[in-house]
């Protein structure tokens, strides 16, 4: 969509400004800062227009005469009042198909909210289908966080030129330059605001079908990278919960932090720019089969089955499995949306309502038997250690899956996590760390290209009765700085499906289990890791398969008081 790229340091919002990674030596950096400051002051310190138009808008009602609306209403009528339908999207092929097929079925509106949309083959593919919806007359609203957009606005400006598309950027940089020193200087003077990002992810058509979860839009979220791909989770949903998701979108869309492009540019895009973008999208988008044969996937009553003989080969295109052979039934259950208020990104405003972390902590502490938790970036802090330890001490089986040092894409976050492993293990919490290499044997969720893998899903299961799937990591950044969103579903069926995902991930050939060794003669207890990466039991005395450089770097980073930014 836009020329959106990311660096590992900015993957989930750990904002180590681009300035610090490119500026070079200290004397040169100081001179460059002074020069940049002079340029900023000369330009009035802002490129934001004071009188830009910002017209509020709300979600449009579902098209009552559309066939998909009528099908959904028939299925909802068979359920208890207030129930919504949910379908887990654990496979990247199905998650991508869902977005493309839904964009193709939109009749009246398409609302898209993401932390990150890459200008890569997958991003162009999704953008092409969004543009096609607008060409049919569908009203499209795109809200995207600015951390990877600033200074790379060309494509979103072209999209915004379409009469049925409006793009807004959230919590923007005021100087629209993709220049490390400009970005770094803005962080120096406005860091309290710029360090807070919109991490929400939602994809809503006609105010009646939505996808919500952990995936951004880009190659690595849909098994198209050649080096590392993420294992992630979304949930497709229909019913009353979609109205709550739409209302959350509207709150962000109309908030003070959401800026129309007219705030920065006036008459900067044209039909010619849009035509050029169409050519780029056509020539450089990811190839994808027709979605005509998968419309049945989105009929809520369709019985979704498991085929034990299905070929789950890891070779070739991950989209090659038959798209019309989905895997799970729709789960019908009561649910609630748990979401941050957009004012969370304004450090000058009082806290408005409870943060999502407060709400989820209350839910987790209701567990009586079991907690299964998935968080790729896991920095629990002292309060989190106390919460999980209390659960374990009162007999709750607490199991946590996160990335290993070898599989994480943000080593600095692993540095924050590492210090909490020993106290959690001492309390009886089970810790699992995902391997960076896919398992050799066929698996339902963790198969794919024979490339590296990294965990990106954010979810938990309580007592096999309640499930949360969303955008929130268990770390200080998600709790205190970024805005987050997710759905809490009271469904044993959905809980069982997510437990299948968890159990496959923590299998000894997929992950390492972390243990505490018995005390040595000095009373110290060291960590060790067990697994069966090649079908044979192995034991590691240091972080498995991590390079020496990664271990040294992570150890060094642990010396700095940066946990609040992780």
C-alpha positions in Angstrom: 0.0 0.0 0.0 2.4 2.7 1.2 6.1 2.3 0.9 6.0 0.7 4.3 9.0 -1.2 5.5 10.2 -2.2 8.9 13.4 -2.8 10.8 13.7 -5.5 13.4 14.0 -2.9 16.2 10.6 -1.6 15.3 8.8 -4.9 14.8 6.2 -4.7 17.6 6.6 -1.1 18.6 10.0 -1.2 20.4 10.9 2.3 19.3 14.6 2.6 18.9 14.5 5.5 16.5 15.9 5.1 13.1 18.2 8.0 13.9 20.3 6.0 16.4 20.8 3.1 14.0 22.1 5.3 11.1 23.5 8.5 12.5 27.1 7.3 12.8 29.7 8.6 15.3 28.9 11.0 18.2 30.6 14.2 16.9 29.0 13.8 13.5 25.6 13.0 15.1 25.8 16.0 17.3 26.5 18.3 14.4 23.7 16.6 12.4 21.3 17.1 15.2 22.1 20.8 15.4 21.7 21.1 11.6 18.4 19.3 11.7 17.1 21.4 14.6 17.9 24.5 12.5 16.0 23.1 9.6 13.1 22.2 11.8 12.9 25.7 13.4 13.3 27.3 10.0 10.3 25.3 8.8 8.2 26.3 11.8 8.8 22.9 13.4 5.8 21.4 11.7 4.4 20.6 8.3 0.9 20.1 9.6 -1.7 22.5 8.2 -3.8 24.2 10.8 -7.0 24.4 8.9 -7.1 20.9 7.3 -10.6 19.3 6.8 -11.5 16.5 9.1 -15.0 15.3 8.7 -16.2 12.7 11.2 -17.7 9.5 9.9 -19.2 6.3 11.3 -19.7 2.7 10.3 -22.4 2.2 7.7 -25.2 -0.2 8.5 -25.1 -3.6 6.9 -26.8 -3.9 3.5 -30.0 -5.6 4.4 -30.8 -6.8 0.9 -27.4 -8.4 0.3 -27.4 -12.2 0.1 -24.5 -12.6 2.6 -26.4 -10.4 5.1 -29.5 -12.6 4.8 -27.4 -15.8 5.3 -25.7 -14.4 8.4 -29.0 -13.3 9.9 -30.5 -16.8 9.3 -27.7 -18.4 11.2 -27.7 -15.8 14.0 -31.4 -16.4 14.4 -30.7 -20.0 15.3 -28.3 -19.0 18.2 -29.1 -17.7 21.6 -29.5 -13.9 21.8 -26.2 -12.1 21.9 -24.1 -14.9 20.5 -21.5 -14.3 17.8 -19.8 -16.7 15.4 -16.0 -17.3 15.4 -13.7 -19.2 13.2 -10.0 -19.5 14.0 -7.6 -18.5 11.2 -4.4 -20.3 12.2 -3.0 -21.1 8.8 -1.5 -18.2 6.9 -3.1 -19.4 3.6 -6.6 -19.2 5.1 -5.9 -15.9 6.8 -4.8 -14.3 3.5 -7.7 -15.9 1.6 -10.1 -14.5 4.2 -9.0 -11.0 3.7 -9.0 -11.2 -0.1 -12.4 -13.0 -0.3 -14.0 -10.6 2.2 -12.8 -7.6 0.2 -14.3 -9.2 -2.8 -17.6 -9.6 -1.1 -17.9 -6.2 0.4 -21.1 -4.4 -0.7 -21.2 -1.1 1.2 -18.1 -0.5 3.4 -14.6 -1.8 4.1 -12.8 -0.5 7.2 -9.1 -1.4 7.6 -7.0 -0.7 10.7 -3.4 -1.8 11.0 -0.2 -1.1 12.7 1.8 -2.0 9.5 1.0 -2.6 5.9 4.1 -3.4 3.8 4.8 -2.4 0.3 5.7 -5.9 -0.7 4.0 -8.6 -2.9 1.5 -9.5 -0.2 0.8 -6.0 0.8 0.2 -5.1 -2.9 -2.1 -8.1 -3.3 -4.3 -7.1 -0.4 -4.2 -3.4 -1.6 -5.2 -4.4 -5.1 -8.4 -6.1 -3.7 -9.2 -3.2 -1.5 -8.9 -0.9 -4.5 -11.1 -3.2 -6.5 -13.8 -2.9 -3.7 -13.6 0.9 -4.0 -14.0 0.7 -7.8 -17.3 -1.2 -7.2 -18.5 1.8 -5.1 -17.6 0.4 -1.6 -16.7 3.1 0.9 -13.2 2.3 2.1 -11.6 3.8 5.2 -7.9 2.9 5.9 -6.4 3.8 9.3 -2.7 3.1 9.7 -0.1 3.9 12.4 2.6 6.3 11.2 5.7 4.7 12.6 6.5 3.0 9.2 4.8 5.5 7.0 6.4 8.9 7.7 8.2 10.1 4.6 6.9 7.2 2.5 3.5 8.6 1.7 3.5 8.3 -2.1 1.3 5.2 -2.4 -1.2 6.1 0.3 -1.6 9.6 -1.3 -2.4 7.9 -4.6 -5.0 5.7 -2.9 -6.5 8.7 -1.2 -7.1 10.2 -4.6 -9.8 7.6 -5.2 -13.3 9.1 -4.6 -14.3 6.1 -2.4 -11.1 5.8 -0.3 -10.0 7.9 2.6 -6.7 7.3 4.4 -5.9 8.6 7.8 -2.6 8.2 9.7 -2.5 7.7 13.4 -0.2 9.6 15.8 1.8 11.1 13.0 5.3 12.6 12.8 4.8 16.2 12.0 7.8 16.4 9.6 7.1 14.1 6.6 10.6 13.2 5.7 12.2 9.7 5.6 15.4 11.0 7.0 17.0 9.4 10.0 18.0 12.7 11.6 14.6 14.2 11.1 12.9 11.2 12.7 15.5 11.1 15.5 15.1 14.8 16.3 11.4 14.5 16.5 11.8 11.6 19.0 14.1 13.8 21.0 11.6 16.6 21.3 8.3 14.7 21.2 9.3 11.2 22.3 6.6 10.9 25.0 4.0 11.0 22.3 5.8 9.3 19.4 6.8 6.4 21.5 3.1 5.5 21.8 1.7 3.6 18.8 -1.6 2.1 17.5 -1.0 -1.6 17.5 -4.6 -2.6 16.6 -5.4 -4.9 13.7 -8.9 -5.2 12.2 -10.5 -5.8 8.8 -14.3 -5.2 8.7 -16.7 -5.5 5.8 -20.2 -4.1 5.7 -20.2 -3.8 9.6 -21.1 -7.5 9.8 -17.9 -9.6 9.2 -14.6 -8.9 10.8 -11.1 -10.3 11.1 -9.2 -9.4 14.3 -5.9 -10.8 15.7 -2.2 -10.5 15.5 -1.3 -10.3 11.8 -0.1 -7.2 10.1 -0.2 -7.1 6.2 3.1 -8.2 4.7 4.9 -11.2 3.3 6.2 -12.6 6.6 2.7 -12.8 8.1 1.5 -15.0 5.2 4.4 -17.4 4.5 5.9 -15.5 1.5 9.3 -14.5 2.9 12.4 -16.5 1.9 14.1 -16.2 5.3 11.7 -16.0 8.2 8.0 -16.3 8.4 5.7 -15.8 11.4 3.3 -18.2 13.0 0.3 -16.1 13.9 -3.4 -16.2 14.8 -6.5 -14.3 13.7 -10.2 -15.0 14.2 -13.0 -14.5 11.7 -16.2 -13.3 13.3 -19.8 -12.5 12.6 -22.6 -11.3 14.9 -23.0 -8.7 17.6 -19.2 -8.6 18.3 -18.6 -7.0 14.9 -20.6 -4.0 16.0 -18.3 -3.5 18.9 -15.2 -3.8 16.6 -16.8 -1.2 14.3 -17.4 1.2 17.2 -13.8 0.8 18.3 -12.7 1.6 14.7 -14.9 4.7 14.7 -13.4 5.9 18.0 -9.9 5.7 16.5 -11.0 7.1 13.1 -12.6 10.2 14.7 -10.0 10.7 17.4 -7.7 13.7 17.7 -4.7 11.4 16.9 -6.0 10.3 13.4 -5.0 12.8 10.7 -6.4 12.9 7.2 -3.7 13.3 4.5 -5.0 16.8 3.8 -3.3 17.8 7.1 0.0 17.4 5.4 -0.7 17.6 1.7 -3.0 19.7 -0.3 -3.7 18.6 -3.9 -0.7 16.4 -3.8 -2.3 13.4 -5.4 -4.1 12.9 -8.7 -5.8 10.4 -10.9 -2.5 9.9 -12.7 -0.8 8.9 -9.5 -3.7 6.4 -8.8 -3.3 5.0 -12.4 0.4 4.5 -11.8 -0.3 2.7 -8.6 -2.7 0.4 -10.4 0.0 -0.6 -12.8 2.4 -1.2 -9.9 -0.1 -3.3 -8.1 -0.9 -5.3 -11.2 2.7 -6.0 -12.1 4.2 -6.5 -8.7 1.5 -8.1 -6.5 1.8 -11.6 -5.1 0.2 -14.2 -7.5 -3.0 -15.6 -6.0 -5.7 -18.1 -7.2 -9.2 -17.0 -7.8 -11.3 -16.7 -4.6 -14.6 -17.7 -6.4 -14.2 -21.3 -5.0 -13.9 -20.2 -1.4 -17.0 -18.2 -0.9 -18.4 -21.1 1.0 -15.7 -20.5 3.7 -17.7 -17.5 4.8 -21.1 -19.1 5.0 -21.3 -19.3 8.8 -23.2 -22.6 8.9 -20.7 -24.4 6.7 -19.5 -27.6 8.5 -15.7 -27.4 8.5 -13.9 -30.7 8.7 -10.6 -32.3 9.4 -9.1 -34.5 6.7 -6.5 -36.8 8.2 -5.2 -37.7 4.7 -4.7 -34.1 3.6 -1.3 -33.3 2.2 0.4 -30.9 4.5 3.7 -30.9 2.5 6.1 -28.1 3.4 7.3 -27.9 -0.2 6.1 -25.3 -2.7 3.6 -22.5 -2.4 1.8 -22.5 1.0 -1.3 -21.5 -0.8 -1.4 -24.8 -2.8 -3.6 -26.8 -0.4 -7.2 -26.9 -1.6 -8.7 -23.7 -0.4 -12.2 -25.1 -0.3 -11.3 -27.7 2.4 -11.4 -25.6 5.6 -10.6 -27.2 8.9 -12.9 -26.1 11.8 -16.5 -25.5 12.5 -17.8 -22.1 13.4 -18.0 -21.6 17.2 -21.1 -19.8 18.5 -20.6 -18.1 21.8 -21.0 -14.9 23.9 -18.0 -12.6 23.6 -16.8 -9.2 24.4 -14.3 -6.8 22.8 -11.5 -5.6 25.0 -9.8 -2.6 23.5 -7.8 0.4 24.5 -9.1 4.0 24.1 -7.3 6.0 21.4 -6.5 8.6 24.1 -3.9 6.2 25.5 -1.4 7.6 23.0 -1.8 11.1 24.4 0.6 11.4 27.4 -1.0 14.7 28.4 -4.5 13.3 28.9 -5.6 11.5 32.0 -6.0 7.7 31.6 -9.4 7.1 30.0 -10.9 3.8 31.2 -9.0 0.7 32.1 -6.1 -0.4 29.9 -6.5 -3.7 28.1 -3.7 -5.1 30.3 -5.7 -4.5 33.4 -8.8 -6.2 32.0 -6.9 -9.2 30.8 -5.1 -9.6 34.1 -8.4 -9.8 35.9 -9.5 -12.6 33.4 -6.3 -14.6 33.8 -6.5 -14.6 37.6 -10.0 -16.3 37.4 -8.3 -19.5 36.2 -9.0 -22.6 38.4 -7.2 -25.4 36.5 -5.1 -24.2 33.5 -3.7 -21.2 31.7 -2.2 -21.6 28.2 -0.6 -18.3 27.1 1.1 -17.4 23.8 3.1 -14.2 23.7 5.9 -13.7 21.2 7.3 -10.8 23.1 7.0 -11.8 26.8 8.3 -9.3 29.4 6.0 -10.0 32.4 7.7 -7.6 34.9 7.5 -8.2 38.6 3.7 -7.9 38.7 3.3 -10.4 35.9 5.7 -12.8 37.7 3.7 -12.5 40.8 0.4 -13.1 39.0 1.6 -16.2 37.2 3.5 -17.5 40.3 0.4 -17.1 42.5 -1.7 -19.1 40.0 0.9 -21.9 39.9 1.2 -22.0 43.7 -2.5 -22.5 44.1 -2.5 -25.5 41.7 -3.2 -23.9 38.3 -1.2 -25.4 35.5 0.4 -22.4 33.8 2.1 -22.9 30.5 3.7 -20.1 28.5 4.9 -20.2 24.9 7.2 -17.4 23.6 10.1 -17.1 21.2 13.5 -18.5 21.8 16.6 -16.3 21.4 17.2 -17.9 18.0 13.6 -17.4 16.8 12.8 -13.9 18.1 13.0 -11.1 15.6 13.6 -8.5 18.5 16.6 -9.6 20.6 16.3 -6.6 22.9 12.9 -7.9 24.0 14.4 -11.3 24.8 16.9 -9.5 27.0 14.0 -8.1 29.0 12.3 -11.6 29.2 15.4 -13.6 30.1 15.7 -12.2 33.7 12.2 -13.5 34.6 12.7 -17.2 33.5 14.2 -18.4 36.8 11.6 -16.9 39.2 8.8 -18.2 37.0 10.2 -21.7 36.9 10.9 -21.7 40.6 7.2 -21.0 41.1 6.2 -23.9 38.9 5.3 -22.1 35.7 6.1 -24.1 32.5 8.1 -22.2 29.9 8.4 -23.1 26.2 10.5 -21.3 23.6 9.7 -21.8 19.9 12.5 -23.3 17.7 13.7 -21.1 14.8 13.5 -24.1 12.4 10.2 -25.7 11.4 9.8 -29.3 12.5 10.7 -31.9 10.0 7.5 -33.9 10.3 4.2 -32.7 8.9 2.2 -30.4 11.1 -1.1 -28.7 10.7 -0.2 -25.2 11.9 3.6 -25.1 11.8 4.2 -26.4 8.3 5.1 -24.1 5.5 8.2 -23.1 3.6 11.4 -24.6 4.9 12.5 -21.2 6.2 13.0 -20.0 9.7 9.9 -19.3 11.7 9.1 -16.9 14.5 6.2 -16.7 16.8 3.8 -13.7 16.4 0.5 -14.9 17.8 -1.0 -13.3 20.9 -3.6 -15.4 22.7 -4.5 -17.3 25.9 -6.9 -20.0 27.0 -8.4 -20.2 30.5 -9.6 -23.6 31.8 -10.5 -24.7 28.2 -13.6 -22.5 28.4 -12.5 -18.9 27.6 -10.2 -17.7 24.9 -8.5 -14.4 24.1 -7.1 -13.6 20.6 -5.8 -10.1 19.8 -2.9 -7.8 19.2 -1.6 -7.6 22.8 1.8 -9.0 23.9 2.5 -9.5 27.6 5.0 -6.7 27.9 5.2 -3.1 29.3 4.8 -1.6 25.8 1.5 -3.3 25.1 0.2 -2.6 28.6 1.2 1.0 29.0 2.1 2.6 25.7 0.6 1.1 22.6 -3.1 0.8 22.0 -4.3 -2.9 21.7 -7.4 -4.8 20.8 -8.8 -8.3 21.1 -11.8 -10.5 21.6 -12.6 -12.6 24.7 -14.8 -15.5 23.8 -16.6 -17.9 26.2 -16.4 -21.0 24.0 -15.1 -24.5 25.0 -15.0 -25.3 21.2 -12.8 -22.3 20.3 -10.7 -23.0 23.4 -10.1 -26.6 22.3 -9.0 -25.4 18.8 -6.5 -22.9 20.3 -5.3 -25.5 22.7 -4.5 -27.7 19.6 -2.4 -24.9 18.2 -0.6 -24.5 21.5 0.0 -28.2 22.0 1.5 -28.5 18.5 3.7 -25.5 19.1 5.1 -26.8 22.4 5.7 -30.3 21.1 9.4 -31.3 21.7 10.2 -31.1 18.0 8.7 -27.6 17.7 9.9 -25.9 20.9 12.3 -26.2 23.7 11.1 -26.5 27.3 13.1 -24.4 29.8 14.1 -26.0 33.1 15.9 -25.1 36.3 18.8 -27.4 37.3 19.2 -28.5 40.9 21.2 -26.1 43.1 25.0 -26.4 42.8 27.3 -26.4 45.8 26.9 -22.6 46.0 23.2 -22.8 45.9 22.9 -21.4 42.3 20.4 -22.9 39.9 21.2 -22.7 36.2 18.8 -23.0 33.2 18.8 -25.8 30.7 16.6 -26.6 27.7 15.2 -29.9 26.4 13.7 -30.8 23.1 13.6 -33.4 20.3 14.5 -31.3 17.2 15.4 -34.4 15.1 13.4 -37.0 16.9 16.1 -37.6 19.5 16.2 -36.0 23.0 18.7 -33.2 23.4 19.8 -31.0 26.3 21.2 -27.5 25.9 23.0 -25.6 28.6 22.7 -22.2 26.8 20.0 -20.6 24.7 19.6 -23.3 21.9 20.9 -22.6 18.5 21.5 -18.9 19.1 24.7 -17.4 17.7 27.4 -16.3 20.0 26.9 -12.8 18.8 23.2 -12.9 19.8 24.0 -14.2 23.2 26.6 -11.5 23.8 24.4 -8.8 22.5 21.4 -9.9 24.6 23.6 -10.1 27.7 24.9 -6.6 27.1 21.4 -5.2 26.6 20.3 -6.6 29.9 22.5 -4.0 31.6 20.4 -1.1 30.5 17.2 0.1 32.3 15.0 -0.1 29.2 12.3 -2.5 30.3 9.6 0.1 30.2 10.1 0.6 26.5 9.9 -3.1 25.6 
